[in-house]
Amino acid sequence: MAESAACPAFQLGRPRYDQGSFLGRLRHFIDIIDPSTLFVSETRLKECIKLLDDYKQGFLPAGVTDLQLWEAQKIKQAIIHPDTGEKIFMPFRMSGYVPFGTPIVIGLLLPNQTVVSTIIWQWLNQSHNACVNYANRNATKPTPTSKFLQGYVGAVTSAVSIAVGLNVLIQKANKLSPATRMIIQRLVPFPAVASANICNVGLMRHNELSEGVDVLDNNGNVVGSSKIAARHAIMETAFTRVVLPMPIFVLPPIIMSYLERLRFLQSHRRLLLPVHSFVCLVTFGLSLPVAISLFPQISQIEVSRLEQEIAMATDCKVVTYNKGL
C-alpha cells in the first residue's frame, strides 16, 4: 500500500503528481528541472523513448515497474519538446536554466557596476532568456525567424535602457548615503530584468497571438487554434517571469550586505565572490521551481470562453493546451 502511494500507477502522457494543486505542480517541475537529466546519454534517451513507445503499443517487457516508466517519462519530458518531438538544446532546457543562468545572475549582482558592465550582463541575461523562451514555447504553429529577432532586440533594448537609466538616477541622488546607494544599486537589476522578461515573453511568442495555439479535447485530438488560449498562455508565462527574478535579485543583495559586515569575511575578502556565487545559486535553484509551478504547463480552459468556432467543433466543456514554460 505504501509503495503504490509513493509510486502511482503509470499513465502515459499524464503527470505523476496532481497538477490541480501547487504542491503537485512543484513536485512535477522539480523533476522537469532536475539538472541530472543534462547528463543523460543519447543511448539512455532512446531507451526511455522506446520503453514509452512499447507501453503505448502494449508490448511492455516483463518486469518493468511503474517507477521505471515514470523515470523514462521524466527524462523524455526534460529533454524533448512536447510539440515538436525534437531535443531542446541543453543550455535552453528548463533543467539547464539554473546551471547556465547562475553565472549571469552573479554578474548582474556584482557591486560597483559600470555602464559598460551593466549593458554586457543585461545583454547576456536577455539573450539567454530569449533562447529559453523560444525553446520552451508552444510550438504547434511555426514561428518565423523574423519574430525571434524582433523579440530578442526588444527584450535586450528594454533591459539595458531601464538598467542604465536607473543606475544613472542613483548616481545622481546626492542625498543618499554611500551605503544606501550601494544597496539600491544592487537592487536595480530586478526592475530591469522583470520588465524586460515581460517584453521578452510577449515578443518572443507574439506569433502565438496572431496564429493561435492548438487546443485539444479529452482524447487529445486537436479541436482548433485559439488566440484567446494563446493570450492566456503568454500572460501566465509572463507572470512567472516576473515572480522568478524577485527572490533572485532581491534576497542576495540583502543577504550579502549583512554577510559583508562579518569580521571573518572582512578579513578574507577573497571569499566574498564564492559566497556571493553560492547565495545566488541557492536562491535561483529554489526560485525556479516555485515560479513555474504557479500554473500547470498543460492548462485547461472552458470552451465557453474561447472562439465560437472552437465551441462548434467539440462537445467538450473544457479543452487543454500547452502553456509552454
PAVO-801911 format. One record per atom (N, C-alpha, C, O): x negated, y negated, z. Coordinates in steps of 0.001 Angstrom, whole numbers, padded with zeros to 6 digits, always signed. Example, Ala and Ser with C-alpha at 12.3 -4.5 7.8 and 13.67 -1.06 7.14 Angstrom:
// PAVO-801911
-013190+005690+007800-012300+004500+007800-013200+003300+007800-014236+003319+008465-012850+002250+007080-013670+001060+007140-012900-000030+007870-013409-001138+008039
// end
This chain:
// PAVO-801911
-000833+001203+000000+000000+000000+000000-000861-001244+000000-000583-002212-000708-001924-001204+000814-002829-002351+000905-003550-002566-000409-003803-003705-000802-003893-001453-001108-004612-001556-002362-003747-002202-003436-004231-003039-004198-002447-001816-003507-001568-002379-004522-001296-003846-004259-001081-004615-005196-001304-004255-002960-001112-005668-002626-002321-006472-003042-002201-007610-003496-003514-005860-002878-004739-006556-003238-004909-006604-004751-005435-007577-005292-004467-005559-005427-004601-005500-006882-003266-005075-007490-002966-003883-007544-002470-006028-007943-001157-005683-008508-001282-004915-009808-002345-004912-010429-000216-004270-010223-000206-003527-011487-000516-004470-012636+000003-005585-012699-001366-004009-013540-001814-004862-014642-000695-005113-015638+000069-004210-015979-000610-006381-016107+000322-006776-017162-000458-007574-018195-000989-008642-017890-000526-007064-019405-001318-007707-020460-000812-009119-020752+000377-009330-020989-001734-010077-020732-001385-011459-021054-000772-012233-019916-000562-013442-020017-000482-011532-018822+000110-012199-017657-000986-012474-016628-001892-011655-016466-000921-013610-015931-001914-013892-014886-001809-012900-013737-000726-012402-013429-002930-012620-013114-002959-011697-011975-002250-012292-010760-001659-011575-009952-002323-013626-010650-001753-014308-009483-000537-015143-009890-000444-015601-011029+000375-015332-008968+001608-016078-009201+001303-017516-009615+000687-018270-008862+001739-017888-010821+001485-019242-011321+002536-020248-010875+002457-021430-011207+003528-019767-010115+004557-020666-009598+004132-021403-008349+004803-022344-007925+003015-020984-007748+002525-021646-006532+001128-022201-006779+000375-021683-007604+000795-023263-006053-000524-023879-006201-001623-022885-005818-002653-022816-006488-001410-022115-004744-002419-021149-004290-002661-020079-005338-003800-019674-005571-001584-019619-005974-001729-018616-007032-002518-019160-008216-003373-018470-008771-002223-020416-008605-002960-021037-009715-004420-021260-009332-005318-021104-010161-004652-021625-008070-006022-021842-007606-006833-020551-007715-007966-020570-008196-006261-019438-007271-006957-018150-007345-007190-017753-008806-008224-017174-009140-006226-018067-009669-006358-017756-011102-007503-018548-011715-008323-017985-012441-007571-019851-011434-008590-020689-012072-009970-020507-011449-010980-020788-012094-010023-020049-010223-011328-019688-009652-011921-018535-010457-013135-018468-010654-011064-017631-010921-011511-016554-011825-011980-017120-013164-013032-016738-013677-011191-018032-013718-011481-018575-015051-012798-019351-015066-013540-019292-016047-013097-020087-013971-014311-020924-013955-015486-020221-013288-016507-020851-013013-015354-018931-013026-016432-018165-012404-017696-018242-013274-017700-017723-014390-018772-018882-012780-019989-019045-013600-020636-017728-014010-021405-017688-014971-020329-016644-013285-020942-015352-013635-020517-014892-015021-021225-014110-015656-019348-015375-015510-018880-014978-016850-019758-015574-017951-019692-015136-019100-020585-016576-017608-021517-017146-018588-022596-016143-018992-023199-016260-020059-022832-015149-018120-023897-014187-018357-023385-012855-018918-024131-011881-019016-022106-012833-019283-021541-011613-019870-022136-011414-021264-022129-012332-022083-022647-010220-021528-023265-009935-022819-022207-009743-023897-021031-009530-023601-022641-009820-025148-021737-009609-026274-021162-008191-026237-019994-007973-026560-022000-007233-025838-021548-005840-025744-020447-005688-024703-019435-005029-024940-020662-006312-023543-019673-006241-022465-018367-006911-022880-017286-006402-022582-018457-008049-023566-017255-008753-024024-016464-007879-024994-015240-007790-024900-017165-007234-025924-016483-006359-026890-015821-005177-026193-014734-004752-026582-016483-004641-025151-015898-003540-024372-014596-003985-023707-013615-003241-023690-014593-005207-023159-013402-005734-022489-012259-005930-023481-011112-005583-023198-012586-006490-024651-011560-006724-025673-010998-005389-026173-009791-005259-026376-011880-004395-026372-011433-003069-026831-010544-002397-025789-009548-001758-026128-010917-002550-024514-010127-001949-023439-008716-002542-023417-007735-001819-023244-008624-003856-023591-007313-004522-023604-006514-004140-024849-005294-003990-024785-007209-003983-025988-006525-003537-027217-006010-002109-027068-004904-001793-027506-006823-001242-026444-006398+000138-026195-005159+000173-025308-004232+000948-025543-005158-000676-024292-003990-000756-023395-002745-001173-024177-001660-000619-023995-002931-002168-025054-001812-002681-025844-001248-001613-026778-000039-001531-026997-002162-000787-027328-001745+000268-028261-001264+001534-027545-000739+002456-028169-001457+001557-026223-001027+002730-025457-002019+003865-025453-001655+005003-025158-003287+003577-025779-004321+004611-025817-005360+004381-024725-006561+004465-024985-004919+004098-023528-005836+003774-022436-006622+005009-022000-006023+006048-021722-007959+004916-021937-008768+006061-021489-008408+006485-020071-007983+005663-019260-008577+007763-019778-008246+008287-018444-009188+007697-017398-010379+007504-017646-008633+007419-016241-009452+006939-015125-009615+005428-015048-010221+004922-014103-009088+004702-016021-009197+003239-015989-008217+002684-014959-007033+003020-014972-008723+001832-014066-007893+001293-012983-007340-000083-013346-007805-000732-014284-006330-000514-012575-005773-001858-012757-006848-002919-012543-006889-003928-013246-007715-002677-011566-008774-003646-011267-009701-003843-012469-010114-004966-012759-010028-002749-013168-010874-002835-014356-010179-003614-015476-010813-004375-016207-008870-003410-015596-008105-004130-016620-008032-005624-016305-008175-006460-017197-007807-005954-015022-007776-007376-014629-009133-008033-014870-009202-009177-015317-010208-007308-014574-011554-007839-014774-011828-008062-016260-012438-009060-016643-011372-007123-017094-011547-007267-018543-010797-008490-019058-011311-009239-019889-009583-008687-018561-008792-009845-018989-009408-011145-018496-009390-012146-019213-009957-011147-017277-010637-012327-016731-011799-012738-017632-011958-013915-017954-012604-011764-018034-013767-012046-018882-013324-012588-020241-013899-013550-020752-012301-011963-020818-011814-012420-022121-011258-013837-022035-011541-014665-022900-010466-014124-020995-009869-015451-020854-010918-016532-020597-010741-017683-020996-012006-016158-019934-013050-017135-019626-013878-017492-020857-014477-018566-020907-013916-016602-021851-014813-016782-022998-014066-017065-024302-014534-017852-025125-012911-016427-024496-012181-016508-025765-011046-017525-025672-010295-017532-024696-010920-018390-026691-009828-019366-026717-008513-018629-026972-008448-017793-027873-007450-018926-026188-006194-018174-026326-005481-018394-027661-004714-017533-028093-005720-019530-028321-005027-019818-029585-005829-019374-030804-005267-018813-031745-007136-019619-030794-007958-019306-031974-008511-017888-031949-008824-017322-032996-008631-017309-030743-009237-015986-030629-010742-015995-030816-011358-014938-030948-011346-017190-030827-012785-017322-031025-013489-017653-029708-012877-018171-028774-014800-017339-029653-015582-017651-028462-015743-019164-028316-015988-019877-029289-015600-019635-027080-015865-021045-026785-017353-021180-026499-017915-020381-025749-017996-022182-027088-019420-022416-026892-019707-022579-025395-019021-023336-024708-020718-021872-024894-020973-021744-023459-020912-023059-022649-020224-023081-021629-021587-024147-023044-021550-025367-022217-020171-026011-022137-019922-026840-021262-019261-025626-023062-017950-026269-023113-016835-025395-022551-015668-025787-022567-017194-024198-022047-016202-023378-021344-015930-023989-019975-016765-024717-019437-014763-023693-019414-014471-024176-018062-015438-023558-017057-015749-024177-016039-015915-022345-017331-016881-021707-016427-018246-022381-016508-019086-022200-015627-018464-023160-017570-019730-023878-017719-019648-025339-017343-020647-026057-017384-018440-025785-016973-018230-027207-016679-019105-027680-015512-019772-028710-015610-019098-026924-014411-019891-027323-013236-021392-027158-013485-022138-028112-013263-021873-025982-013942-023321-025832-014153-023914-026851-015126-024998-027381-014887-023195-027127-016233-023733-028042-017238-023385-029501-016940-024055-030416-017418-022330-029710-016144-021912-031090-015848-022558-031702-014623-022637-032926-014513-023027-030861-013686-023601-031376-012441-024821-032280-012664-024898-033333-012030-025783-031920-013539-026911-032839-013760-026472-034229-014214-027093-035230-013854-025390-034290-015012-024884-035584-015481-024260-036347-014323-024449-037558-014204-023511-035641-013459-022903-036286-012286-023986-036863-011377-023850-037974-010865-025055-036102-011182-026171-036579-010352-026744-037869-010947-027024-038827-010226-026914-037878-012263-027440-039069-012928-026524-040266-012793-026986-041391-012604-025204-040025-012891-024242-041116-012754-024258-041735-011364-023983-042924-011199-024583-040915-010362-024520-041372-008969-025860-041837-008416-025949-042194-007241-026900-041840-009239-028194-042325-008760-028093-043808-008403-027463-044571-009135-028706-044232-007289-028650-045644-006903-029517-046523-007807-030358-046033-008561-029287-047829-007709-030081-048836-008432-030092-048597-009941-031143-048606-010583-028890-048383-010491-028783-048152-011935-029020-049449-012711-028558-050516-012305-029736-049351-013818-029881-050473-014743-028757-050380-015781-028052-049374-015855-028602-051431-016571-027577-051404-017620-027865-050268-018607-026949-049570-019041-029129-050092-018954-029514-049049-019919-029225-047656-019352-028670-046808-020050-029599-047416-018088-029366-046089-017492-027873-045817-017342-027426-044685-017524-027092-046862-017008-025635-046708-016916-025052-046290-018251-024217-045387-018314-025486-046942-019313-024992-046613-020656-025356-045174-021033-024524-044440-021567-026593-044776-020756-027050-043422-021117-026254-042353-020382-025790-041394-020999-026087-042508-019051-025384-041489-018271-023893-041430-018624-023321-040343-018703-023259-042594-018837-021850-042591-019230-021675-041964-020615-020697-041259-020862-022616-042221-021506-022547-041617-022850-022672-040103-022760-021912-039376-023400-023640-039620-021959-023811-038172-021794-022567-037537-021178-022134-036466-021604-021996-038200-020175-020823-037661-019479-019627-037548-020422-018962-036513-020469-019356-038616-021170-018198-038580-022053-018433-037693-023272-017478-037166-023843-019678-037523-023674-019983-036583-024757-019652-035159-024315-019053-034386-025062-020054-034828-023085-019758-033502-022542-018250-033319-022372-017701-032280-022738-017579-034342-021809-016133-034257-021601-015382-034108-022918-014425-033339-023009-015815-034843-023937-015148-034785-025231-015207-033369-025805-014222-032856-026335-016367-032760-025689-016533-031400-026211-015740-030380-025397-015182-029438-025959-015687-030566-024063-014889-029664-023210-013408-029802-023541-012703-028802-023673-012929-031057-023677-011523-031287-024008-011161-030684-025357-010094-030089-025506-012037-030835-026334-011780-030309-027679-011808-028783-027666-010960-028136-028281-012778-028215-026971-012937-026754-026958-011790-026060-026232-011479-024906-026528-011147-026762-025269-010085-026142-024458-008704-026708-024765-007780-026571-023964-008566-027348-025933-007291-027945-026330-006280-026865-026711-006626-025687-026809-005028-027275-026925-004072-026411-027595-004449-026419-029074-004421-027466-029721-004801-025252-029603-005317-025178-030971-004357-024465-031914-004780-023836-032884-003054-024567-031622-002087-023927-032519-001970-024680-033841-001466-024141-034826-002441-025935-033856-002484-026720-035091-003927-027184-035315-004607-027551-034356-004403-027174-036562-005784-027604-036826-005986-029086-036537-005092-029899-036773-007167-029437-036022-007498-030822-035710-008591-031306-036667-009678-030729-036699-008317-032362-037451-009339-032876-038370-010552-033402-037617-010438-033881-036489-011714-033309-038253-012950-033804-037643-012862-035293-037355-013447-035773-036384-012129-036037-038198-011996-037490-038002-011338-037810-036663-011700-038789-036011-010359-036979-036249-009684-037189-034957-010658-036961-033801-010643-037683-032804-011504-035944-033957-012511-035664-032930-013451-036862-032782-013752-037281-031664-013909-037407-033893-014849-038529-033862-014200-039788-033296-014851-040547-032580-012918-040020-033611-012195-041173-033065-012103-041081-031546-012351-042056-030837-011744-039898-031061-011644-039697-029615-012973-039872-028919-013054-040480-027851-014013-039339-029528-015354-039427-028958-015813-040879-028840-016278-041303-027782-015684-041628-029914-016108-043036-029913-015273-043849-028923-015814-044683-028197-013961-043612-028887-013085-044353-027975-013411-044093-026516-013445-045021-025708-013652-042829-026173-013945-042473-024782-015279-043052-024323-015380-043608-023229-016293-042919-025160-017623-043428-024801-017598-044950-024666-018171-045506-023730-016927-045622-025611-016858-047084-025580-016165-047583-024316-016641-048519-023674-015027-046954-023953-014296-047388-022758-015107-047148-021491-015143-048005-020608-015756-045994-021391-016530-045675-020185-017693-046635-020000-017904-047168-018911-018443-046852-021065-019611-047734-020976-019184-049169-020686-019804-049843-019863-018131-049644-021354-017669-051019-021157-017235-051270-019721-017606-052280-019124-016448-050352-019165-015957-050524-017795-017094-050438-016791-017181-051256-015875-017968-049445-016960-019074-049257-016014-020028-050448-016020-020405-050947-014959-020418-050905-017209-021332-052047-017305-020654-053305-016771-021276-054095-016061-019381-053491-017111-018643-054666-016636-018559-054725-015112-018762-055783-014516-018260-053584-014481-018167-053538-013020-019526-053783-012371-019614-054470-011352-020576-053228-012953-021927-053434-012409-022324-054906-012457-022916-055431-011514-021993-055562-013561-022312-056991-013694-021553-057805-012657-022113-058722-012057-020277-057476-012442-019467-058199-011445-020048-058035-010042-020096-058994-009272-020485-056828-009712-021039-056565-008383-022346-057323-008174-022596-057871-007100-023170-057343-009213-024451-058057-009108-024250-059557-008914-025092-060234-008323-023125-060072-009420-022846-061497-009279-022109-061830-007985-021917-063001-007657-021699-060800-007254-020976-061032-005993-021975-061333-004882-022386-060438-004143-022360-062602-004773-023395-063021-003824-022971-062899-002366-023819-062807-001478-021656-062900-002112-021173-062870-000734-021341-061487-000099-021289-061357+001124-021541-060462-000916-021691-059105-000389-023102-058893+000153-024085-059368-000416-023174-058167+001270-024486-057826+001816-025143-056779+000919-024439-056062+000209-026468-056671+000930-027143-055672+000086-026631-054251+000308-026474-053485-000643-026369-053901+001582-025886-052546+001895-024497-052313+001304-024229-051263+000719-023611-053311+001464-022252-053196+000920-022292-053126-000600-021562-052346-001212-023157-053952-001212-023280-053960-002663-023764-052596-003165-023323-052121-004212-024668-051974-002414-025206-050666-002785-024107-049601-002781-024004-048795-003706-023281-049612-001713-022206-048611-001604-021192-048798-002727-020792-047831-003375-020772-050057-002958-019779-050332-004001-020332-049962-005369-019620-049424-006217-021611-050258-005571-022239-049946-006854-022247-048437-007110-022123-047987-008250-022393-047669-006037-022373-046210-006181-020964-045695-006495-020808-044612-007059-019943-046472-006128-018563-046060-006377-018075-046473-007763-017007-046041-008195-018851-047308-008466-018475-047795-009791-018181-046667-010780-017231-046789-011554-018962-045559-010791-018695-044508-011791-017276-043966-011764-016772-043545-012805-016600-043959-010596-015269-043349-010546-014245-044054-011435-013667-043402-012304-013988-045385-011255-013004-046019-012152-013416-045966-013612-012569-045869-014500-014721-046030-013862-015197-045962-015244-014905-044593-015854-014391-044487-016967-015245-043549-015101-015054-042183-015608-013573-041824-015675-013136-041216-016652-012793-042187-014659-011364-041847-014630-010624-042463-015812-009853-041778-016484-010853-043750-016071-010172-044416-017186-010649-043855-018522-009858-043673-019448-011942-043586-018611-012476-043018-019853-011943-041607-020084-011707-041209-021225-011752-040847-018998-011221-039486-019132-009816-039488-019721-009465-038621-020521-009006-040486-019311-007646-040603-019858-007725-040867-021362-007038-040224-022157-008580-041829-021737-008776-042122-023164-009294-040899-023895-008870-040601-025011-010220-040191-023253-010848-039031-023871-009810-037962-024203-009755-037469-025330-008992-037611-023216-007970-036579-023441-006968-037029-024497-006639-036283-025420-006486-038274-024345-005493-038791-025286-006000-038852-026716-005287-038476-027646-007227-039324-026896-007774-039475-028238-008256-038146-028821-008085-037886-030012-008861-037306-027973-009357-036014-028460-008203-035091-028871-008368-034238-029743-007030-035267-028235-005903-034385-028510-004730-035126-029154-003589-034665-029112-005034-036288-029753-003983-037100-030363-003275-036362-031486-002096-036604-031744-003980-035472-032149-003388-034712-033250-002192-033886-032794-001263-033648-033566-002219-033445-031525-001096-032664-030982+000167-033508-030900+001273-033002-031086-000004-034809-030619+001156-035696-030521+001829-035889-031874+003052-036008-031955+001029-035919-032932+001592-036138-034270+002079-034842-034923+003032-034852-035703+001414-033722-034597+001762-032443-035221+002664-031580-034340+003397-030724-034836+002603-031818-033019+003329-030970-032081+002525-029727-031718+001503-029437-032341+002995-028992-030701+002359-027726-030317+003396-026616-030401+004591-026852-030224+002928-025410-030671+003842-024269-030773+004451-023948-029412+003750-023916-028401+005766-023709-029394+006443-023253-028181+006951-021839-028436+007389-021513-029539+006885-021009-027403+007173-019575-027547+008385-019166-026735+008660-019740-025681+009118-018162-027234+010261-017633-026484+009803-016565-025502+008602-016370-025310+010757-015870-024877+010438-014868-023855+009626-013698-024390+008937-013016-023631+009708-013465-025701+008990-012348-026311+007648-012760-026908+006957-011952-027530+007289-014024-026710+006017-014513-027233+006075-014917-028694+005036-015147-029312+007282-015010-029262+007429-015430-030658+007493-016950-030754+008091-017605-029900+006874-017514-031799+006874-018965-031992+008269-019425-032416+008814-018959-033416+008833-020347-031635+010160-020887-031927+010049-022086-032858+010900-022297-033722+008994-022867-032671+008792-024066-033481+007697-024925-032885+007050-024529-031916+007485-026100-033458+006486-027041-032955+007184-028213-032286+008131-028774-032835+006717-028579-031107+007362-029642-030330+006374-030748-029979+005332-030496-029374+006715-031980-030369+005912-033140-029994+006161-033517-028535+005284-034071-027872+007355-033213-028043+007689-033506-026646+006852-032623-025723+006314-033096-024722+006744-031328-026067+005899-030419-025276+004449-030870-025330+003732-030789-024333+004013-031348-026498+002635-031843-026644+002393-033033-025721+001336-033137-025099+003373-033928-025635+003229-035095-024759+003105-034675-023294+002292-035221-022547+003923-033697-022895+003834-033172-021528+002457-032561-021271+001856-032785-020220+001965-031787-022241+000673-031112-022089-000452-032130-021906-001306-031966-021035-000450-033171-022722-001526-034163-022674-001438-035001-021399-002465-035323-020802-000220-035358-020975-000063-036140-019740-000549-035357-018522-001213-035910-017646-000216-034073-018473-000636-033243-017344-002157-033059-017340-002792-033112-016286-002732-032844-018524-004186-032676-018615-004899-033964-018235-005909-033928-017531-004382-035109-018695-004992-036401-018371-004948-036654-016867-005891-037200-016294-003848-036252-016234-003727-036446-014777-004790-035634-014035-005380-036113-013067-005029-034409-014490-006063-033590-013833-007438-034221-014008-008297-034084-013137-007659-034923-015144-008956-035553-015390-009159-036822-014562-010282-037308-014430-008067-037356-014006-008191-038480-013069-008458-037947-011662-009252-038513-010911-007780-036848-011318-007952-036242-009989-009344-035631-009854-009969-035732-008799-009829-034996-010927-011107-034288-010886-012278-035156-010418-012994-034736-009509-012512-036350-010992-013680-037128-010561-013506-037848-009230-014468-038392-008687-012279-037854-008700-012025-038607-007466-012957-038180-006332-013707-039011-005821-012931-036897-005921-013869-036489-004861-015321-036468-005323-016228-036709-004526-015553-036178-006625-016928-036057-007127-017666-037381-007040-018839-037416-006669-016988-038473-007380-017653-039774-007427-017402-040641-006194-017976-041723-006069-016550-040173-005288-016272-040946-004070-016982-040341-002853-017603-041061-002071-016886-039010-002696-017462-038377-001499-018993-038401-001456-019548-038787-000427-019709-038005-002525-021177-038027-002441-021785-039385-002063-022699-039416-001239-021313-040524-002636-021884-041806-002199-021679-042080-000713-022562-042612-000040-020494-041707-000210-020210-041928+001217-021075-041011+002075-021653-041445+003072-021161-039734+001679-021966-038763+002426-023442-039154+002404-024122-039095+003429-023938-039557+001221-025350-039912+001094-025694-041191+001848-026799-041314+002377-024766-042146+001905-025037-043383+002656-025230-043080+004144-025943-043794+004849-024578-042002+004608-024750-041570+006004-026046-040771+006159-026825-041018+007079-026272-039812+005257-027453-038944+005367-028761-039722+005236-029759-039379+005871-028753-040765+004415-029978-041541+004205-030437-042277+005465-031589-042701+005565-029530-042419+006414-029894-043077+007675-030550-042118+008670-031134-042544+009667-030446-040817+008384-031028-039839+009298-032544-039964+009308-033174-040140+008265-033115-039871+010495-034560-040046+010651-035347-039018+009827-036398-039328+009266-034821-037801+009767-035522-036742+009036-035676-037102+007553-036761-036974+006987-034581-037554+006930-034635-037888+005510-035409-039186+005260-036012-039364+004201-035386-040083+006236-036157-041317+006079-037658-041032+006078-038435-041735+005431-038052-039989+006813-039474-039630+006855-039848-038612+005777-041027-038330+005566-038826-038056+005089-039066-037112+003985-038254-037574+002775-037281-036922+002395-038647-038683+002176-037888-039300+001086-037789-038392-000154-036862-038521-000954-038747-037484-000299-038727-036598-001462-037537-035638-001448-037157-035088-002482-036957-035446-000266-035825-034521-000144-034496-035179-000519-033477-034497-000630-034504-036508-000715-033245-037213-000998-032587-036712-002289-031382-036460-002315-033378-036567-003359-032801-036117-004630-032271-034686-004545-031161-034439-005016-033017-033714-003960-032447-032365-003815-031179-032336-002964-030229-031623-003285-031163-033119-001869-029966-033172-001015-028808-033783-001787-027684-033285-001736-029090-034865-002500-028075-035527-003320-027524-034564-004368-026315-034513-004596-028405-033808-004997-028004-032844-006029-027113-031753-005441-026119-031358-006052-027473-031270-004260-026694-030218-003603-025298-030727-003235-024308-030019-003424-025219-031942-002714-023926-032543-002345-023040-032672-003589-021848-032370-003532-023618-033120-004713-022869-033264-005961-022385-031906-006474-021243-031777-006913-023253-030899-006418-022909-029560-006900-021745-028969-006111-020803-028428-006690-021817-029079-004780-020752-028530-003922-019435-029257-004172-018385-028628-004305-019499-030587-004237-018280-031376-004445-017649-031074-005789-016432-030916-005884-018469-030992-006835-017985-030681-008187-017373-029283-008213-016300-029071-008778-018072-028333-007593-017605-026949-007582-016276-026771-006879-015482-025914-007264-016020-027572-005847-014749-027496-005123-013648-028275-005831-012480-027890-005783-014021-029370-006488-013025-030248-007104-012409-029655-008362-011210-029807-008596-013224-028976-009180-012734-028480-010468-011556-027515-010337-010527-027748-010971-011655-026440-009542-010504-025531-009466-009262-026186-008872-008141-025867-009268-009458-027105-007921-008309-027800-007315-007607-028663-008360-006379-028654-008445-008374-029406-009153-007789-030316-010148-007034-029563-011236-005901-029918-011561-007652-028522-011805-006991-027827-012916-005870-026903-012436-005105-026379-013245-005776-026703-011113-004692-025874-010566-003416-026665-010307-002407-026095-009892-003453-027960-010544-002261-028782-010307-001107-028355-011209+000059-028462-010830-001442-027866-012412-000422-027421-013368-000852-026082-013959-002047-025848-014136+000104-025194-014269-000270-023927-014924-000742-024173-016346-000274-025105-016999-001672-023344-016840-002148-023506-018217-001046-023168-019209-000835-023894-020181-000343-022065-018964+000806-021725-019802+002033-022309-019121+002573-021731-018177+002463-023460-019612+003543-024213-018965+004899-023823-019537+005008-023317-020654+005923-024073-018738+007301-023814-019155+008051-025143-019252+007776-026080-018503+008991-025211-020174+009823-026400-020310+011208-025972-020779+011341-025055-021590+012229-026634-020268+013603-026310-020642+013859-026725-022090+013449-027802-022524+014537-025862-022819+014827-026120-024229+015672-027385-024385+015544-028100-025379+016528-027658-023409+017401-028838-023478+016616-030150-023486+017147-031188-023882+015345-030107-023047+014518-031314-023007+013703-031485-024286+013002-032485-024444+013789-030516-025199+012997-030559-026427+013833-031019-027618+015014-031338-027476+013206-031049-028792+013876-031487-030008+015067-030593-030344+015118-029426-029956+016021-031166-031072+017257-030459-031423+016974-029193-032228+017630-028169-032037+015979-029272-033141+015691-028104-033989+015147-026932-033181+015328-025777-033564+014479-027222-032061+013993-026151-031176+015182-025465-030509+015245-024237-030440+016123-026271-030019+017308-025725-029343+018132-024858-030297+018720-023858-029884+018172-025242-031563+018959-024485-032551+018269-023199-032980+018909-022301-033528+016957-023106-032734+016180-021957-033218+016089-020816-032219+015586-019743-032554+016573-021030-030983+016457-019975-029956+017637-020003-028993+018287-021031-028800+017892-018843-028396+018921-018739-027358+018319-018882-025959+019044-018943-024967+016996-018934-025890+016317-019037-024593+016610-020385-023936+016745-021406-024610+016703-020364-022634+016890-021608-021875+015561-022308-021617+015497-023530-021489+014478-021484-021543+013149-022001-021238+012150-021435-022248+012222-020256-022595+011226-022261-022717+010157-021808-023595+008812-022149-022976+008738-022957-022050+007747-021535-023483+006417-021755-022934+005488-022326-023998+005749-022212-025195+004391-022946-023537+003381-023482-024448+002043-023543-023711+001996-023605-022482+000977-023525-024476-000359-023608-023892-000702-025079-023627-000897-025851-024566-000773-025459-022362-001088-026848-021990-002505-027202-022356-002813-028366-022615-003372-026208-022381-004794-026491-022526-005403-026776-021173-004694-026856-020170-006733-026932-021140-007403-027188-019867-008245-028457-019946-008885-028834-018965
// end
